[in-house]
């Protein structure tokens, strides 16, 4: 079973590959900001390190530093559930 996150990333990558720069059908008249305010940004290519060896802890340990409403990336792969918070 493929994790949903990987599936969505793969699906969006396939869609992006099929659409060229002029193929978008977006109504730019409906916007909340002036589009000239948008700037390119974010980390450069390979600027986000991979999580090769994550430090795993049980829920009791994590509850000492993770709040009950902390957003996490949840993955269930072959019946093994994991949650990846944005802070460590």
PyMOL commands that set and color helices and strands:
alter all, ss='L'
color gray80, all
select helices_A, chain A and resi 4-18+35-37+59-62
alter helices_A, ss='H'
color red, helices_A
select strands_A, chain A and resi 72-77+80-85
alter strands_A, ss='S'
color yellow, strands_A
deselect
rebuild
show_as cartoon
